[in-house]
């Protein structure tokens, strides 16, 4: 089990890996993201599942990032990112 102060670093690492993989996928297949967004606009069930998943993951990231270490900017950034993700998920559901 990782220590509490390591969690924001792991969250940031896997967020960066996700972004890198998504960018490589778009370079390999141009137009993939545009097609995915078109499907997202057409399918209400996909919007609901996406909103639920983003709300759940944002809440988990927000709760996993400790706010006690106020001098740790990465912890604060990951907490803010998690809160914004939870808000985005709620807005997608609404």
N, C-alpha and C positions, 0 to 999 in steps of 0.2 A: 504494500500500500504506500502511496506517495505521501509525503508530508503536505500539510495544508498550503504552505507557501509555494509549493511547486505547481499547484493546479493551474494558476493563470498562465504559466509558461507552457504547460502541456496543451491547454486550450488554444493559445495563440499558435503553437506549432501545428496542430491539426487543422486549424482554420487556414493557415498559410498553405499547407499541403493540399487541402481541398481547393483553394483558389488556384493553385498552380495546375492541378489536374484538370480543373474546369477550363482554364485558359488553353492548355494543350489540346483538350478535346475540341474546343472551338476552332483552333488553328488547323486541326486535322480534318474537321468537317465543317466548313463555313456555312452559316445559316442554321446550325443546330439549335442555338439559343432562341432565335426568332421563331422557329417551328415549335419549340417547347412553350414559348409564351403564347403562341396562337392556340395551342391545345389547352393551356391554362385558362385562357379567356372563354373557351367554348364549354368546358366541363365543370359544372358546379361541384361534383363530388371530389374532383382533384383540388379545387380551391379549398374545400372544407378540410380535406386531409392535410394539405399544405399548411393551412392556418393552424390546425391542431398541432402538427409536428413543430412548427416554428415557435408556437407558444410554449410547448413542452420543453424544447431544447433551450430556448431563451431563459425560461424559469430555472432550469437546471444549471445553466452557466452562471446566472445571477446568484443563485444560492451557493454554488461551489466556490465563488470568488470571495475570499475573506476581505472584509472592510476594515479589520483591525490595523493592518499595516498601511497607515495613511501615506507613508513615504514611498511605498511601492507603486509606481505609476502604472505598471502592467496590470496589477491587481485591480486598480481603479478602472483602467480602460476595459478590461474584460468584464467587470461588473456593469459598466455602462453599456457595453455591447450586448450583454445578456438581457438587461432591462429593455433596451431598444428592440431586441428580437422578440421579447414577450409582447411588447406593445404592438409590433408589426403583426404578429400572429393573431392578436385580438382584433386588430383592424381588418385583417383578411377574413376572419370569421364573421365580423359584423358586416 
